[in-house]
Amino acid sequence: MKLGWNLETGLERTLSSWKSVDDPTEGEYIVKMGLRGYPQIMNFKGPNLESRVGSWNGLSVVGYPGPVLATPQKFEINEKEVYYEFEVLARSVFIILALVPTVIGQNLFWTA
């Protein structure tokens, strides 16, 4: 998963909820990277900021340590991109990070 900005093209990678459990069109909740000040992950409901998850502390995002089984986590800031990402290395682990219409986020883990 990768959240953030390509500063050269203006592409923004976000995570958005479904409108309802039966309607996969974009819903109210959005998780995205805020660029004002030091970049941080923020949760929005419509245009309103609901919460700031936090900034990168060198190991993880403060306020959201990320999936324990997903490594490595990375936070990149350079002249081309600003982004946070994690990668699942174990083929026996599946992660679903979902924004459902009634909650900001859920992490679901399945290990074989």
DSSP file (Angstrom, degrees, kcal/mol; ACC not computed):
  #  RESIDUE AA STRUCTURE BP1 BP2  ACC     N-H-->O    O-->H-N    N-H-->O    O-->H-N    TCO  KAPPA ALPHA  PHI   PSI    X-CA   Y-CA   Z-CA
    1    1 A M              0   0    0      0, 0.0    85,-1.6     0, 0.0     2,-0.4   0.000 360.0 360.0 360.0 141.3    0.0    0.0    0.0
    2    2 A K  E     -A   85   0A   0     83,-0.2     2,-0.4    12,-0.1    83,-0.2  -0.987 360.0-177.5-138.2 124.8    1.3    3.5   -0.8
    3    3 A L  E     +A   84   0A   0     81,-3.0    81,-2.8    -2,-0.4     2,-0.3  -0.965  41.7  57.8-117.7 136.5   -0.2    6.8    0.3
    4    4 A G  E    S-AB  83  13A   0      9,-1.9     9,-3.5    -2,-0.4     2,-0.4  -0.975  71.5 -53.0 149.4-158.6    1.2   10.2   -0.8
    5    5 A W  E     -AB  82  12A   0     77,-3.3    77,-2.3    -2,-0.3     2,-0.7  -0.933  16.5-146.6-126.6 140.2    2.1   12.5   -3.6
    6    6 A N  E  >  -A   81   0A   0      5,-2.7     4,-2.3    -2,-0.4     5,-0.4  -0.947  22.3-163.4 -95.3 110.3    4.1   12.5   -6.8
    7    7 A L  T  4 S+     0   0    0     73,-2.5    74,-0.2    -2,-0.7    -1,-0.1   0.714  82.2  54.6 -73.5 -20.6    5.2   16.1   -6.7
    8    8 A E  T  4 S+     0   0    0     72,-0.9    -1,-0.2     1,-0.1    73,-0.1   0.893 123.0  23.3 -78.1 -41.1    6.2   16.1  -10.4
    9    9 A T  T  4 S-     0   0    0     71,-0.2    -2,-0.2     2,-0.1    -1,-0.1   0.636  99.1-123.4-100.3 -16.8    2.9   15.0  -11.8
   10   10 A G     <  +     0   0    0     -4,-2.3     2,-0.2     1,-0.3    -3,-0.2   0.502  54.3 156.8  83.8   4.0    0.6   16.0   -9.0
   11   11 A L        -     0   0    0     -5,-0.4    -5,-2.7    -6,-0.1     2,-0.5  -0.473  26.1-159.8 -66.2 127.2   -0.7   12.4   -8.6
   12   12 A E  E     -B    5   0A   0     -2,-0.2     2,-0.6    -7,-0.2    -7,-0.2  -0.949   4.7-153.2-111.5 125.8   -2.2   11.9   -5.2
   13   13 A R  E     +B    4   0A   0     -9,-3.5    -9,-1.9    -2,-0.5    20,-0.4  -0.879  29.0 161.4 -98.4 119.7   -2.5    8.3   -3.8
   14   14 A T        -     0   0    0     -2,-0.6     2,-0.4   -11,-0.2    18,-0.2  -0.763  37.1-128.2-128.4 172.7   -5.3    8.1   -1.3
   15   15 A L  E     -D   31   0B   0     16,-2.1    16,-2.9    -2,-0.2     2,-0.3  -0.997  30.7-174.7-124.1 125.0   -7.5    5.4    0.3
   16   16 A S  E     -D   30   0B   0     -2,-0.4    83,-0.3    14,-0.2    14,-0.2  -0.895  20.0-120.3-124.5 153.0  -11.3    6.0    0.2
   17   17 A S  E     -     0   0B   0     12,-2.5    10,-3.4    -2,-0.3    83,-0.2  -0.365  32.6-102.3 -80.5 163.5  -14.3    4.2    1.7
   18   18 A W  E     -D   26   0B   0     81,-1.0    10,-0.3     8,-0.2    11,-0.2  -0.490  27.8-120.4 -74.9 156.9  -17.2    2.7   -0.3
   19   19 A K  E    S-     0   0B   0      6,-1.9     2,-0.3     4,-1.1     9,-0.2   0.895  90.0 -18.0 -66.0 -40.5  -20.4    4.7   -0.3
   20   20 A S  E >  S-D   23   0B   0      3,-1.7     3,-0.8     5,-0.2    -1,-0.2  -0.929  77.7 -90.4-153.3 174.3  -22.2    1.8    1.3
   21   21 A V  T 3  S+     0   0    0     -2,-0.3    -2,-0.0     1,-0.2    79,-0.0   0.742 130.2  38.3 -64.2 -20.8  -21.7   -1.9    1.8
   22   22 A D  T 3  S+     0   0    0      1,-0.2    -1,-0.2    -4,-0.0    -3,-0.0   0.462 110.4  65.0-105.1  -4.7  -23.5   -2.5   -1.5
   23   23 A D  E <   -D   20   0B   0     -3,-0.8    -3,-1.7     2,-0.1    -4,-1.1  -0.915  56.8-170.9-126.9 105.0  -22.1    0.5   -3.5
   24   24 A P  E     +     0   0B   0      0, 0.0     3,-0.1     0, 0.0    -1,-0.1   0.399  50.0 116.4 -79.1   5.4  -18.4    0.6   -4.2
   25   25 A T  E    S-     0   0B   0      1,-0.2    -6,-1.9    -7,-0.1    -5,-0.2  -0.323  85.8 -68.0 -68.1 161.7  -18.4    4.1   -5.5
   26   26 A E  E     -D   18   0B   0     -8,-0.2    -8,-0.2    -7,-0.1    -1,-0.2  -0.223  59.2-163.0 -58.4 130.3  -16.3    6.6   -3.4
   27   27 A G  E     -     0   0B   0    -10,-3.4    -8,-0.2     2,-0.3    19,-0.1  -0.044  35.0 -81.1 -97.5-159.3  -17.8    7.3    0.0
   28   28 A E  E    S+     0   0B   0    -10,-0.3    18,-3.3    -9,-0.2     2,-0.3   0.806  98.4  81.4 -79.5 -32.3  -17.2   10.0    2.6
   29   29 A Y  E     + E   0  45B   0    -11,-0.2   -12,-2.5    16,-0.2     2,-0.4  -0.606  51.6 173.2 -88.7 134.3  -14.0    8.7    4.3
   30   30 A I  E     -DE  16  44B   0     14,-2.2    14,-3.1    -2,-0.3     2,-0.5  -1.000  18.1-158.9-137.8 135.4  -10.6    9.4    2.8
   31   31 A V  E     +DE  15  43B   0    -16,-2.9   -16,-2.1    -2,-0.4     2,-0.3  -0.966  32.3 151.4-110.0 127.6   -7.1    8.7    4.2
   32   32 A K  E     - E   0  42B   0     10,-2.4    10,-3.1    -2,-0.5     2,-0.6  -0.955  47.7 -94.0-151.8 169.7   -4.4   10.8    2.6
   33   33 A M  E     - E   0  41B   0    -20,-0.4     2,-0.4    -2,-0.3     8,-0.2  -0.771  34.0-147.3 -90.1 122.3   -1.0   12.5    3.1
   34   34 A G  E     - E   0  40B   0      6,-3.4     6,-1.4    -2,-0.6     0, 0.0  -0.759   9.1-167.3 -89.1 135.6   -1.2   16.1    4.2
   35   35 A L        +     0   0    0     -2,-0.4     2,-0.4     4,-0.2    -1,-0.1   0.472  52.1 110.1-102.3  -4.0    1.7   18.2    2.9
   36   36 A R  S    S-     0   0    0      2,-0.1     2,-0.1     4,-0.1    -2,-0.1  -0.612  95.0 -22.1 -75.4 125.2    1.2   21.3    5.1
   37   37 A G  S    S-     0   0    0     -2,-0.4     3,-0.0     2,-0.1     0, 0.0  -0.492 134.8  -2.2  71.7-147.0    4.1   21.4    7.5
   38   38 A Y  S    S-     0   0    0     -2,-0.1    -2,-0.1     1,-0.1    -4,-0.1  -0.652  97.0-100.3 -75.9 129.9    5.8   18.1    8.1
   39   39 A P        +     0   0    0      0, 0.0    17,-0.5     0, 0.0     2,-0.3  -0.171  53.3 167.3 -55.2 138.5    3.9   15.5    6.0
   40   40 A Q  E     -E   34   0B   0     -6,-1.4    -6,-3.4    15,-0.1     2,-0.4  -0.984  39.4-102.1-149.8 157.7    1.5   13.3    8.0
   41   41 A I  E     -EF  33  54B   0     13,-1.8    12,-2.5    -2,-0.3    13,-1.2  -0.689  42.3-172.8 -85.2 132.4   -1.3   10.9    7.4
   42   42 A M  E     -EF  32  52B   0    -10,-3.1   -10,-2.4    -2,-0.4     2,-0.5  -0.947  18.7-140.3-131.1 147.2   -4.8   12.4    7.9
   43   43 A N  E     -EF  31  51B   0      8,-3.2     7,-2.9    -2,-0.3     8,-1.6  -0.912  21.9-171.0-108.0 129.7   -8.3   11.1    8.0
   44   44 A F  E     -EF  30  49B   0    -14,-3.1   -14,-2.2    -2,-0.5     2,-0.5  -0.914  21.5-158.6-120.1 146.5  -11.2   13.1    6.4
   45   45 A K  E >  S-EF  29  48B   0      3,-2.7     3,-1.7    -2,-0.4   -16,-0.2  -0.950  80.0 -46.2-117.1 105.8  -14.9   12.7    6.4
   46   46 A G  T 3  S-     0   0    0    -18,-3.3   -16,-0.1    -2,-0.5   -19,-0.0  -0.515 122.7 -25.7  63.2-135.7  -16.0   14.6    3.3
   47   47 A P  T 3  S+     0   0    0      0, 0.0     2,-0.4     0, 0.0    -1,-0.3   0.534 119.1  99.7 -83.4  -4.5  -14.1   17.9    3.4
   48   48 A N  E <  S-F   45   0B   0     -3,-1.7    -3,-2.7     1,-0.0     2,-0.5  -0.693  75.0-126.7 -92.6 130.2  -13.7   17.8    7.2
   49   49 A L  E     +F   44   0B   0     -2,-0.4    -5,-0.3    -5,-0.2     3,-0.1  -0.608  27.4 179.0 -70.7 119.7  -10.5   16.7    8.9
   50   50 A E  E     -     0   0B   0     -7,-2.9     2,-0.3    -2,-0.5    -6,-0.2   0.861  60.4 -22.6 -89.1 -43.6  -11.5   14.0   11.4
   51   51 A S  E     -F   43   0B   0     -8,-1.6    -8,-3.2     3,-0.0     2,-0.5  -0.990  49.6-123.8-163.9 157.9   -8.1   13.1   12.8
   52   52 A R  E     -F   42   0B   0     -2,-0.3   -10,-0.2   -10,-0.2     3,-0.1  -0.958  14.3-162.2-107.0 122.9   -4.4   13.2   12.2
   53   53 A V  E     -     0   0B   0    -12,-2.5     2,-0.2    -2,-0.5   -11,-0.2   0.893  49.6-112.9 -72.1 -38.8   -2.8    9.8   12.4
   54   54 A G  E     -F   41   0B   0    -13,-1.2   -13,-1.8     9,-0.1    -1,-0.2  -0.711  25.2 -68.6 135.1 176.6    0.6   11.4   12.8
   55   55 A S        -     0   0    0     -2,-0.2     7,-3.1   -15,-0.2     2,-0.3  -0.460  56.1 -84.6 -97.9 171.8    4.0   11.9   11.3
   56   56 A W  B     -G   61   0C   0    -17,-0.5     5,-0.2     5,-0.2    -1,-0.1  -0.616  31.8-171.0 -78.3 132.9    6.9    9.5   10.7
   57   57 A N        -     0   0    0      3,-2.5    -1,-0.1    -2,-0.3     4,-0.1   0.290  58.1 -90.9-107.7   8.7    9.2    8.9   13.8
   58   58 A G  S    S+     0   0    0      2,-0.3     3,-0.1     1,-0.0    17,-0.1   0.098 122.5  43.5 104.0 -21.7   11.8    6.9   11.9
   59   59 A L  S    S-     0   0    0      1,-0.5     2,-0.3    15,-0.0    14,-0.2   0.656 123.7 -20.6-120.1 -38.8   10.2    3.5   12.6
   60   60 A S  S    S-     0   0    0     -5,-0.1    -3,-2.5    15,-0.0     2,-0.5  -0.925  79.6 -70.6-158.6 178.0    6.5    4.0   12.0
   61   61 A V  B >   -GH  56  64C   0      3,-0.8     3,-2.2    -2,-0.3    -5,-0.2  -0.740  56.1-114.9 -82.1 125.3    3.8    6.6   11.8
   62   62 A V  T 3  S+     0   0    0     -7,-3.1    -1,-0.1    -2,-0.5    -6,-0.0  -0.380 103.0  21.9 -60.0 132.5    3.1    7.9   15.2
   63   63 A G  T 3  S+     0   0    0     -9,-0.1    -1,-0.3    -2,-0.1    -9,-0.1   0.233 126.3  54.2  91.1 -14.4   -0.5    6.9   16.2
   64   64 A Y  B <   -H   61   0C   0     -3,-2.2    -3,-0.8     1,-0.1   -11,-0.0  -0.708  59.6-174.0-150.8  95.1   -0.5    4.1   13.8
   65   65 A P        -     0   0    0      0, 0.0    -3,-0.1     0, 0.0    -1,-0.1   0.636  42.5-131.1 -68.3 -11.0    2.3    1.6   14.0
   66   66 A G        -     0   0    0     -5,-0.1     2,-0.1    -6,-0.1     7,-0.0  -0.038  47.1 -30.4  84.3 168.0    1.1   -0.2   10.9
   67   67 A P    >   -     0   0    0      0, 0.0     3,-1.1     0, 0.0    28,-0.0  -0.374  54.3-141.4 -60.4 129.4    0.5   -3.9   10.4
   68   68 A V  T 3  S+     0   0    0      1,-0.3    -2,-0.0    -2,-0.1     0, 0.0   0.860 100.9  46.3 -61.2 -37.5    2.8   -5.9   12.5
   69   69 A L  T 3  S+     0   0    0     19,-0.0     2,-0.7     1,-0.0    20,-0.5   0.495  93.5  90.3 -87.4  -3.0    3.4   -8.5    9.8
   70   70 A A    <   -     0   0    0     -3,-1.1    18,-0.2    18,-0.1     3,-0.0  -0.840  69.6-152.8 -97.6 113.4    3.9   -6.0    7.0
   71   71 A T        +     0   0    0     16,-0.8    18,-0.3    -2,-0.7     2,-0.1  -0.979  55.0  30.2-139.1 151.9    7.5   -5.0    6.7
   72   72 A P        -     0   0    0      0, 0.0    15,-1.1     0, 0.0     2,-0.3   0.649  62.6-162.7 -86.3 159.6    9.3   -2.9    5.8
   73   73 A Q  E     -C   86   0A   0    -14,-0.2     2,-0.4    13,-0.2    13,-0.2  -0.765  14.1-169.7 -93.6 148.2    7.5    0.4    6.4
   74   74 A K  E     -C   85   0A   0     11,-2.7    11,-2.6    -2,-0.3     2,-0.4  -1.000  20.3-170.1-144.6 139.6    8.9    3.3    4.5
   75   75 A F  E     -C   84   0A   0     -2,-0.4     2,-0.5     9,-0.2     9,-0.2  -0.979  18.5-169.9-129.0 117.4    8.4    7.1    4.6
   76   76 A E  E     +C   83   0A   0      7,-2.9     7,-2.2    -2,-0.4     2,-0.4  -0.920  13.7 175.3-117.7 130.8   10.0    8.9    1.7
   77   77 A I  E     +C   82   0A   0     -2,-0.5     2,-0.3     5,-0.2     5,-0.2  -0.964  26.2 128.3-131.5 116.0   10.4   12.7    1.3
   78   78 A N  S    S-     0   0    0      3,-2.4   -71,-0.1    -2,-0.4    -2,-0.0  -0.855  72.4 -79.9-149.6-173.1   12.4   13.9   -1.7
   79   79 A E  S    S+     0   0    0     -2,-0.3     3,-0.1     1,-0.2    -2,-0.0   0.685 126.7  38.1 -70.4 -16.3   12.0   16.4   -4.6
   80   80 A K  S    S+     0   0    0      1,-0.3   -73,-2.5   -73,-0.1   -72,-0.9   0.795 121.3  16.5-101.5 -36.0    9.9   14.0   -6.6
   81   81 A E  E     -A    6   0A   0    -75,-0.3    -3,-2.4   -74,-0.2     2,-0.4  -0.967  41.4-165.2-143.3 153.1    7.7   12.2   -4.1
   82   82 A V  E     +AC   5  77A   0    -77,-2.3   -77,-3.3    -2,-0.3     2,-0.3  -0.954  42.0 139.1-132.6 115.9    6.3   12.3   -0.5
   83   83 A Y  E     -AC   4  76A   0     -7,-2.2    -7,-2.9    -2,-0.4     2,-0.4  -0.994  43.5-143.8-157.1 160.5    4.8    9.0    0.5
   84   84 A Y  E     +AC   3  75A   0    -81,-2.8   -81,-3.0    -2,-0.3     2,-0.3  -0.981  32.0 164.1-121.6 137.2    4.3    6.3    3.1
   85   85 A E  E     -AC   2  74A   0    -11,-2.6   -11,-2.7    -2,-0.4     2,-0.3  -0.994  21.5-163.4-149.5 157.2    4.1    2.6    2.2
   86   86 A F  E     - C   0  73A   0    -85,-1.6     2,-0.4    -2,-0.3   -13,-0.2  -0.977  10.1-155.4-136.4 155.8    4.4   -0.8    3.6
   87   87 A E        -     0   0    0    -15,-1.1   -16,-0.8    -2,-0.3     2,-0.7  -0.988  15.5-132.7-132.2 137.2    5.0   -4.1    1.9
   88   88 A V        +     0   0    0     -2,-0.4   -18,-0.1   -18,-0.2   -19,-0.0  -0.815  23.6 178.5 -90.4 118.6    4.0   -7.6    2.9
   89   89 A L        +     0   0    0     -2,-0.7     2,-0.5   -20,-0.5    -1,-0.2   0.797  56.8  81.8 -91.2 -31.7    7.0   -9.9    2.5
   90   90 A A    >   -     0   0    0    -21,-0.4     3,-1.5     1,-0.2   -21,-0.0  -0.640  65.9-153.0 -80.2 123.8    5.6  -13.2    3.8
   91   91 A R  T 3  S+     0   0    0     -2,-0.5    -1,-0.2     1,-0.3    -3,-0.0   0.675  93.8  62.4 -68.7 -15.7    3.6  -15.0    1.1
   92   92 A S  T 3  S+     0   0    0     19,-0.1    20,-2.7    20,-0.0     2,-0.5   0.437  91.3  81.1 -89.1   0.7    1.5  -16.7    3.8
   93   93 A V  E <   -I  111   0D   0     -3,-1.5     2,-0.4    18,-0.2    18,-0.2  -0.915  55.8-173.4-112.9 132.0    0.1  -13.3    5.1
   94   94 A F  E     -I  110   0D   0     16,-2.8    16,-2.2    -2,-0.5     2,-0.4  -0.984   5.0-168.1-121.9 134.6   -2.8  -11.4    3.6
   95   95 A I  E     -I  109   0D   0     -2,-0.4     2,-0.5    14,-0.2    14,-0.2  -0.980   8.0-168.5-125.2 132.8   -3.8   -8.0    4.7
   96   96 A I  E     -I  108   0D   0     12,-2.6    12,-2.7    -2,-0.4     2,-0.7  -0.982   2.6-168.9-117.0 118.8   -6.9   -6.0    3.9
   97   97 A L  E     +I  107   0D   0     -2,-0.5     2,-0.4    10,-0.2    10,-0.2  -0.935  22.2 179.4-105.1 110.9   -6.9   -2.4    4.9
   98   98 A A  E     -I  106   0D   0      8,-2.5     8,-2.2    -2,-0.7     2,-0.7  -0.910  31.4-155.5-123.0 140.0  -10.5   -1.2    4.4
   99   99 A L        -     0   0    0     -2,-0.4   -81,-1.0   -83,-0.3     6,-0.2  -0.956  25.9-165.5-105.7 111.3  -12.4    2.0    4.9
  100  100 A V    >   -     0   0    0     -2,-0.7     3,-1.1     3,-0.3   -83,-0.1  -0.613  32.6-105.9 -96.9 159.6  -16.0    1.0    5.5
  101  101 A P  T 3  S+     0   0    0      0, 0.0   -73,-0.1     0, 0.0    -1,-0.1   0.719 116.6  40.0 -58.8 -23.0  -18.9    3.4    5.3
  102  102 A T  T 3  S+     0   0    0      1,-0.0     2,-0.3   -73,-0.0     3,-0.1   0.550 116.5  42.1-105.8  -8.1  -19.4    3.5    9.1
  103  103 A V  S <  S-     0   0    0     -3,-1.1    -3,-0.3     1,-0.1     3,-0.1  -0.937  74.8-123.3-136.4 157.5  -15.8    3.5   10.4
  104  104 A I  S    S-     0   0    0     -2,-0.3     2,-0.3     1,-0.2    -1,-0.1   0.941  84.4 -18.8 -67.6 -46.7  -12.6    5.3    9.5
  105  105 A G        -     0   0    0     -6,-0.2     2,-0.4    -3,-0.1    -1,-0.2  -0.996  47.3-163.4-162.9 155.0  -10.5    2.1    9.0
  106  106 A Q  E     -I   98   0D   0     -8,-2.2    -8,-2.5    -2,-0.3     2,-0.5  -0.997  10.7-152.8-138.3 139.5  -10.1   -1.6    9.7
  107  107 A N  E     -I   97   0D   0     -2,-0.4     2,-0.5   -10,-0.2   -10,-0.2  -0.973  14.6-170.7-109.9 125.2   -7.1   -3.8    9.4
  108  108 A L  E     -I   96   0D   0    -12,-2.7   -12,-2.6    -2,-0.5     2,-0.4  -0.972   3.0-167.5-117.7 128.0   -7.9   -7.5    8.6
  109  109 A F  E     -I   95   0D   0     -2,-0.5     2,-0.4   -14,-0.2   -14,-0.2  -0.918   8.8-179.7-117.4 140.0   -5.1  -10.1    8.8
  110  110 A W  E     -I   94   0D   0    -16,-2.2   -16,-2.8    -2,-0.4     2,-0.4  -0.982   5.2-170.8-136.6 126.5   -5.1  -13.6    7.6
  111  111 A T  E      I   93   0D   0     -2,-0.4   -18,-0.2   -18,-0.2   -19,-0.1  -0.948 360.0 360.0-118.3 139.4   -2.2  -16.0    7.9
  112  112 A A              0   0    0    -20,-2.7   -19,-0.1    -2,-0.4    -1,-0.1   0.433 360.0 360.0 -90.8 360.0   -1.9  -19.4    6.3
